[in-house]
Amino acid sequence: MTSSSNERKQRKIRTGIVVSDKMDKTVVVEVSRTVLHPVYKKFVRRRKRFMAHDEDNRCRIGDEVMIVETRPLSRHKNWRVQKIVKEAALPGGAA
């Protein structure tokens, strides 16, 4: 074993919006980014949906969360919720 094998690689971190929380301990997070179109030179919005592990079921639809890449937890889950950046406003205007 070399000393470099003991070091952990930098994990990918993404920030997105929770679009579904119907599963137990799992949320679907949509991450949007803008890219420059190679031909038309216009900014285009790209989005991708990730399934992320939410151990305490704290996330709700509309929350902005930070997710971090982790080992495979199931067939589709390779991410887990690291923290809730901003909670969604409750319906009805209540804070």
Secondary structure as GFF3:
##gff-version 3
##sequence-region A 1 95
A	DSSP	alpha_helix	3	6	.	.	.	ID=ss1
A	DSSP	beta_strand	13	23	.	.	.	ID=ss2
A	DSSP	beta_strand	26	36	.	.	.	ID=ss3
A	DSSP	beta_strand	43	53	.	.	.	ID=ss4
A	DSSP	beta_strand	64	69	.	.	.	ID=ss5
A	DSSP	beta_strand	77	86	.	.	.	ID=ss6
###
